[in-house]
């Protein structure tokens, strides 16, 4: 059995090599950036291990031997699951590896933009030393924090944020009332953006959420409010966000993810001191990276041994070879 590692940004993939070697699986390594490149490299492979490469109809049609796509990550928006289902291909992910890391990173970004930590640091390096250089700072315990998407990470964020903020509100149309923690108030999408002083985004990227946070919602936010996105870049319309930031409506923005990564060097948000960036790093700790990669690889090993991956998000019909 052969597996194509379509692409990766890890400095060392010895973890994956060892897992597949011990399972008797041959690993083919590539750095595919397009679907055509995946098609060209996937010949003879039974499964794909994917980080960012796009995989859709052409891949499945060209290679009927591919039975499983396993994504290194909780999201699976780079894989066309509808096309996978049509071809009987399993899709799997690593759903719960970095809940603590992402939620604490989101809270850290939110508190940093509220308290002006990064801006203070820049000011000091530029020779300024005064507590007023970043402008007015509100008391966090007087603020309402909003959560968009109340899955594993959203719930963890709400749990750790409730002791910092006065009120926690959330919007998630896919949860019943009983799945909302007692300390989280359920609100509509419009109420979330109009009532929250600071919002953290934690929903999946799909057809429903792509571009969801647009100019209409952003202009509902209170003057002087804050927005943090550690979910997926394309959930936020980055053009609309840029326009709203430039009006001065938002006091601070934290972005770990963007529609285009890395952020283009000439992007206007890079020059705005109110915007805090991190390089799609919210998932990362030494331990979470190992768990993430191991679970994604073991999806393939389990499918080879039992015909079913450990964490399926799309149930297929194709069987492993032999």
GITA-V478579 format. One record per pair of residues at least 24 apart in sequence whose ideal C-beta (glycine too) atoms are under 10 Angstrom apart, sorted by the first residue. I is the first residue (numbers start at 0). J is the second residue. D is the distance in whole Angstrom. If there is no record, write none. Layout:
I,J,D  I,J,D
This chain:
0,24,5  0,25,7  0,43,10  0,44,8  0,45,5  0,46,8  0,64,10  0,66,10  0,299,9  0,300,10  0,302,10  0,303,6  0,319,7  0,320,6  0,321,7  1,25,5  1,26,8  1,27,6  1,41,9  1,42,9  1,43,5  1,44,5  1,45,6  1,46,8  1,64,9  1,320,9  2,26,5  2,27,7  2,28,10  2,41,10  2,44,6  2,45,7  2,46,5  2,47,7  2,48,6  2,65,10  2,67,9  2,69,9  2,296,9  2,299,6  2,300,9  2,303,9  3,27,5  3,28,8  3,29,6  3,31,8  3,37,7  3,40,6  3,41,5  3,42,9  3,43,9  3,44,4  3,45,9  3,46,8  3,47,5  3,48,7  3,49,9  3,52,9  3,58,10  3,62,9  3,65,8  3,68,10  4,28,5  4,29,7  4,30,9  4,31,9  4,40,10  4,44,10  4,47,8  4,48,5  4,49,8  4,50,8  4,52,10  4,71,9  4,296,9  5,29,6  5,30,8  5,31,5  5,32,9  5,34,10  5,36,8  5,37,6  5,40,7  5,41,8  5,44,10  5,47,6  5,48,7  5,49,5  5,50,7  5,51,8  5,52,4  5,53,9  5,54,7  5,58,9  5,68,9  5,70,10  5,71,10  5,77,9  6,30,5  6,31,5  6,32,7  6,36,9  6,37,9  6,40,10  6,48,9  6,49,7  6,50,5  6,51,6  6,52,4  6,53,10  6,71,9  6,77,10  7,48,8  7,49,9  7,50,5  7,51,9  7,52,9  7,71,7  7,292,9  8,50,7  8,51,8  8,71,10  8,279,9  9,50,8  9,71,9  9,288,8  9,292,7  12,48,10  12,292,8  12,296,10  14,288,9  14,289,7  14,292,5  14,293,7  14,296,7  15,48,7  15,71,9  15,292,6  15,293,9  15,295,8  15,296,5  15,299,10  16,296,10  17,296,9  18,292,9  18,293,7  18,295,10  18,296,5  18,297,7  18,299,9  18,300,7  19,46,10  19,48,9  19,296,7  19,299,8  19,300,7  19,303,10  21,300,9  22,296,9  22,297,9  22,299,8  22,300,5  22,301,10  22,303,7  22,304,8  23,300,9  23,303,8  24,296,9  24,299,7  24,300,7  24,303,7  24,319,10  26,296,9  26,299,10  31,58,10  34,58,6  34,61,10  34,77,10  34,79,9  35,61,10  37,61,9  37,62,9  37,65,10  38,62,7  41,65,6  43,320,10  45,299,9  45,302,9  45,303,8  45,317,9  45,318,9  45,319,6  45,320,5  45,321,9  46,88,9  46,89,9  46,91,10  46,298,8  46,299,5  46,300,10  46,302,7  46,303,8  46,308,9  46,317,10  46,319,8  46,320,10  47,78,9  47,88,9  47,90,10  47,299,9  48,292,9  48,295,6  48,296,6  48,298,9  48,299,6  49,75,9  49,77,7  49,78,7  49,90,10  49,92,10  49,295,8  50,77,9  50,292,9  50,295,9  51,77,6  51,260,9  51,279,10  52,77,7  52,78,9  53,77,5  53,78,8  53,79,8  54,78,5  54,79,7  54,80,10  54,82,9  54,83,8  54,88,9  54,90,9  55,79,4  55,80,9  55,81,9  55,82,5  55,83,8  56,81,9  56,82,4  56,83,9  56,85,8  56,86,8  57,82,9  58,82,8  58,83,9  58,86,9  58,88,9  59,83,6  59,84,10  59,85,8  59,86,4  59,87,9  59,88,6  59,317,9  60,85,10  60,86,7  62,86,10  62,88,10  63,87,9  63,88,10  63,317,8  64,317,8  64,319,10  64,320,7  65,89,10  65,315,10  65,317,7  66,299,10  66,302,7  66,303,9  66,306,9  66,308,10  66,315,6  66,316,9  66,317,3  66,318,6  66,319,6  66,320,8  67,91,7  67,298,7  67,299,6  67,301,10  67,302,5  67,303,9  67,306,10  67,307,10  67,308,6  67,311,9  67,313,10  67,315,7  67,317,7  67,318,10  67,319,8  68,92,9  68,298,9  68,299,9  68,308,10  68,312,10  68,313,8  68,315,9  69,93,8  69,294,9  69,295,5  69,296,7  69,297,9  69,298,4  69,299,5  69,300,10  69,301,10  69,302,8  69,308,6  69,309,9  69,310,8  69,311,10  70,94,10  70,295,7  70,298,9  70,310,9  70,312,8  71,96,9  71,282,10  71,288,10  71,291,6  71,292,6  71,294,9  71,295,4  71,296,9  71,298,10  72,96,8  72,97,9  72,282,7  72,291,7  72,292,10  72,295,8  73,97,7  73,98,9  73,101,9  73,150,9  73,151,8  73,152,8  73,203,8  73,230,10  73,282,8  73,291,9  73,310,9  73,312,10  74,203,6  74,204,6  74,205,9  74,230,8  74,231,6  74,256,10  74,312,10  75,203,8  75,204,9  75,205,9  75,312,6  75,313,8  76,203,7  76,204,4  76,205,7  76,206,10  76,208,9  76,209,8  76,231,7  76,233,8  76,234,10  77,204,9  78,312,9  78,313,8  79,313,10  80,205,9  80,312,7  80,313,5  81,206,10  81,313,9  82,313,10  83,312,10  83,313,5  83,314,10  83,315,7  83,317,10  84,313,6  84,314,8  84,315,8  84,316,9  86,315,8  86,316,9  86,317,8  87,313,10  87,314,9  87,315,5  87,316,4  87,317,5  87,318,9  88,313,7  88,314,10  88,315,5  88,316,8  88,317,6  89,298,8  89,299,10  89,302,6  89,306,9  89,307,8  89,308,6  89,311,6  89,312,9  89,313,6  89,314,7  89,315,4  89,316,8  89,317,7  89,318,10  89,319,10  90,298,10  90,308,9  90,310,10  90,311,7  90,312,5  90,313,4  90,314,9  90,315,7  91,294,9  91,295,8  91,297,10  91,298,4  91,299,8  91,301,9  91,302,8  91,307,9  91,308,4  91,309,7  91,310,5  91,311,5  91,312,6  91,313,8  91,314,10  91,315,10  92,291,10  92,294,8  92,295,7  92,298,8  92,308,9  92,309,10  92,310,6  92,311,9  92,312,6  92,313,10  93,282,10  93,287,10  93,290,7  93,291,5  93,292,8  93,293,8  93,294,4  93,295,5  93,296,9  93,297,9  93,298,8  93,309,9  93,310,7  94,150,9  94,151,7  94,294,8  94,309,10  94,310,5  94,312,8  95,150,10  95,151,6  95,152,9  95,290,9  95,291,10  95,294,8  95,310,8  96,282,8  96,284,10  96,286,9  96,287,5  96,288,8  96,289,9  96,290,4  96,291,4  96,292,9  96,293,9  96,294,6  96,295,9  96,310,10  97,151,10  97,152,8  97,281,8  97,282,4  97,283,8  97,284,7  97,286,9  97,287,4  97,288,8  97,290,8  97,291,6  98,150,9  98,151,5  98,152,5  98,153,10  98,154,9  98,155,5  98,156,9  98,282,10  98,287,9  99,151,10  99,152,9  99,155,7  99,159,9  99,284,8  99,286,9  99,287,8  100,152,9  100,155,10  100,229,10  100,280,9  100,281,6  100,282,6  100,283,6  100,284,5  100,286,9  100,287,5  100,288,9  100,290,10  100,291,10  101,151,9  101,152,5  101,153,10  101,155,8  101,156,8  101,199,10  101,201,8  101,229,5  101,230,8  101,255,8  101,280,10  101,281,5  101,282,6  101,283,9  101,287,9  102,146,10  102,151,9  102,152,5  102,153,8  102,154,8  102,155,4  102,156,4  102,157,9  102,158,8  102,159,6  102,160,8  102,199,9  102,201,8  102,229,8  102,281,9  103,155,8  103,156,8  103,159,7  103,229,10  103,281,9  103,284,9  104,152,10  104,156,10  104,227,9  104,229,6  104,253,9  104,255,7  104,277,7  104,280,7  104,281,4  104,282,8  104,283,8  104,284,10  105,146,9  105,152,8  105,153,9  105,155,9  105,156,5  105,159,9  105,160,9  105,199,5  105,200,8  105,201,7  105,227,5  105,228,8  105,229,4  105,230,9  105,253,8  105,255,8  105,281,7  106,144,9  106,155,10  106,156,6  106,159,6  106,160,6  106,163,7  106,164,10  106,199,8  106,227,8  106,229,10  106,253,10  107,227,9  107,229,10  107,253,9  107,275,10  107,277,9  107,281,9  108,199,8  108,225,9  108,227,5  108,228,9  108,229,7  108,251,9  108,252,9  108,253,3  108,254,8  108,255,7  108,275,6  108,276,9  108,277,7  108,281,8  109,139,9  109,142,10  109,144,7  109,156,9  109,160,8  109,163,9  109,164,9  109,197,6  109,198,9  109,199,6  109,225,6  109,226,9  109,227,5  109,229,10  109,251,8  109,253,6  109,275,9  110,139,7  110,160,9  110,163,7  110,164,10  110,197,9  110,225,10  110,227,10  110,253,9  111,225,10  111,227,9  111,251,8  111,253,7  111,275,6  111,277,10  112,197,8  112,225,5  112,226,9  112,227,7  112,249,9  112,250,7  112,251,3  112,252,7  112,253,5  112,273,7  112,274,8  112,275,5  113,137,7  113,138,10  113,139,6  113,142,8  113,144,10  113,163,10  113,164,10  113,196,9  113,197,7  113,224,10  113,225,6  113,227,10  113,250,8  113,251,6  113,253,10  114,139,8  114,251,9  115,250,9  115,251,8  115,272,9  115,273,9  115,275,10  116,275,9  117,251,9  117,253,9  117,272,8  117,273,10  117,274,9  117,275,5  117,276,9  118,251,9  118,272,5  118,273,8  118,275,8  121,272,7  122,272,9  133,250,10  133,251,9  133,272,8  133,273,9  134,223,9  134,250,8  134,251,10  134,273,9  135,223,8  135,250,8  136,250,9  137,196,7  137,197,9  137,223,8  137,224,10  137,225,9  137,250,8  138,165,9  139,163,5  139,164,6  139,165,8  139,196,9  139,197,8  140,164,7  140,165,6  141,165,6  141,166,9  141,196,8  142,166,8  142,195,8  142,196,4  142,197,6  142,221,10  142,224,9  142,225,9  143,167,8  143,168,6  143,184,9  143,186,10  143,191,10  143,194,6  143,195,5  143,196,5  143,197,8  143,198,10  143,221,9  143,224,10  144,168,8  144,169,9  144,183,10  144,195,6  144,196,7  144,197,5  144,198,8  144,199,7  144,225,9  144,227,10  145,169,7  145,170,7  145,183,10  145,184,10  145,186,8  145,190,9  145,191,5  145,192,7  145,193,10  145,194,7  145,195,3  145,196,8  145,197,7  145,198,4  145,199,7  145,200,9  145,220,9  145,224,9  145,225,10  145,226,9  146,170,8  146,171,8  146,183,7  146,186,10  146,191,8  146,195,9  146,197,10  146,198,8  146,199,6  146,200,8  146,201,6  146,202,9  147,171,8  147,188,8  147,191,6  147,192,9  147,195,9  147,198,6  147,199,7  147,200,5  147,201,6  147,202,6  147,208,9  147,211,8  147,212,7  147,216,9  147,226,10  147,228,9  147,230,8  147,234,8  148,172,10  148,173,9  148,174,10  148,199,9  148,200,7  148,201,4  148,202,3  148,203,7  148,208,8  148,211,10  148,230,7  148,234,9  149,173,9  149,174,6  149,178,7  149,179,7  149,180,8  149,183,7  149,185,9  149,201,7  149,202,9  150,174,8  150,178,10  150,201,7  150,202,7  150,203,7  150,230,10  151,201,9  152,199,9  152,201,5  152,202,10  152,229,8  152,230,8  152,281,9  152,282,10  153,183,9  153,199,8  153,200,9  153,201,4  153,202,8  153,230,9  154,178,9  154,179,9  154,180,7  154,183,8  154,201,9  155,201,9  156,199,6  156,200,10  156,201,6  156,227,9  156,229,9  157,182,7  157,183,5  157,199,9  157,201,9  158,182,8  158,183,9  160,197,9  160,199,8  164,195,9  164,196,8  164,197,8  165,196,9  166,194,9  166,195,9  166,196,9  167,195,9  168,194,6  168,195,6  168,198,9  169,195,9  169,198,10  169,199,10  169,201,9  170,195,10  170,198,10  170,202,9  171,201,9  171,202,7  172,202,10  172,207,9  173,202,9  173,203,10  173,207,9  188,212,10  188,216,7  188,219,9  189,215,9  189,216,7  189,219,6  190,219,9  191,216,8  191,219,9  191,220,10  192,216,5  192,217,7  192,218,9  192,219,4  192,220,5  192,221,9  192,224,9  192,226,9  193,218,10  193,219,5  193,220,7  193,221,7  193,224,10  194,219,9  194,220,10  194,221,8  194,224,10  195,219,10  195,220,7  195,221,8  195,224,7  195,225,9  195,226,9  196,220,9  196,221,6  196,223,8  196,224,5  196,225,7  196,250,9  197,221,10  197,224,6  197,225,4  197,226,7  197,227,7  197,250,9  197,251,8  197,253,10  198,224,7  198,225,7  198,226,5  198,227,7  198,228,9  199,225,9  199,226,8  199,227,5  199,228,8  199,229,7  199,230,9  199,253,9  200,226,8  200,227,7  200,228,4  200,229,7  200,230,5  200,231,8  200,234,6  200,235,7  200,254,10  200,255,10  200,256,9  201,227,10  201,228,9  201,229,7  201,230,5  201,231,10  201,234,10  202,230,6  202,231,8  202,234,6  203,230,7  203,231,7  203,234,9  204,230,7  204,231,4  204,232,8  204,233,6  204,234,6  204,256,9  204,258,10  205,231,9  205,234,10  208,233,8  208,234,5  208,235,10  209,233,5  209,234,7  209,235,10  209,236,9  209,258,10  210,234,7  210,235,8  210,236,5  210,237,9  210,238,10  210,239,9  210,258,9  211,235,8  211,236,8  212,236,7  212,237,10  212,239,8  212,240,7  213,238,9  213,239,5  213,240,9  213,243,10  214,238,8  214,239,4  214,240,8  214,242,7  214,243,6  215,239,8  216,243,10  217,242,8  217,243,4  217,244,9  217,246,10  217,248,8  217,249,8  218,242,9  218,243,6  218,246,9  218,248,7  220,248,7  220,249,7  221,248,8  221,249,9  221,250,9  222,246,9  222,247,8  222,248,6  222,249,8  222,250,8  223,247,9  223,248,8  223,249,8  223,250,5  223,251,9  224,248,8  224,249,6  224,250,7  224,251,8  224,252,10  225,249,7  225,250,6  225,251,5  225,252,7  225,253,8  225,273,9  225,275,10  226,250,10  226,251,8  226,252,5  226,253,7  226,254,9  226,274,10  227,251,9  227,252,7  227,253,4  227,254,8  227,255,8  227,275,9  227,281,10  228,252,8  228,253,7  228,254,6  228,255,7  228,256,6  228,257,8  228,281,10  229,253,8  229,254,8  229,255,4  229,256,7  229,277,8  229,279,9  229,280,9  229,281,4  229,282,9  230,255,9  230,256,7  230,281,9  231,255,10  231,256,6  231,257,9  231,258,9  231,279,10  232,256,4  232,257,4  232,258,4  232,259,7  232,260,7  232,262,9  232,279,8  233,257,9  233,258,5  233,259,9  234,258,9  237,262,9  237,266,8  237,268,8  240,268,8  240,274,9  241,266,8  241,267,6  241,268,6  241,271,9  241,274,9  242,267,10  244,268,7  244,271,6  244,273,7  244,274,7  245,271,8  247,273,9  249,273,7  249,274,9  251,275,7  252,276,9  253,277,8  253,281,10  254,279,10  255,279,6  255,280,6  255,281,4  255,282,9  256,280,10  256,281,8
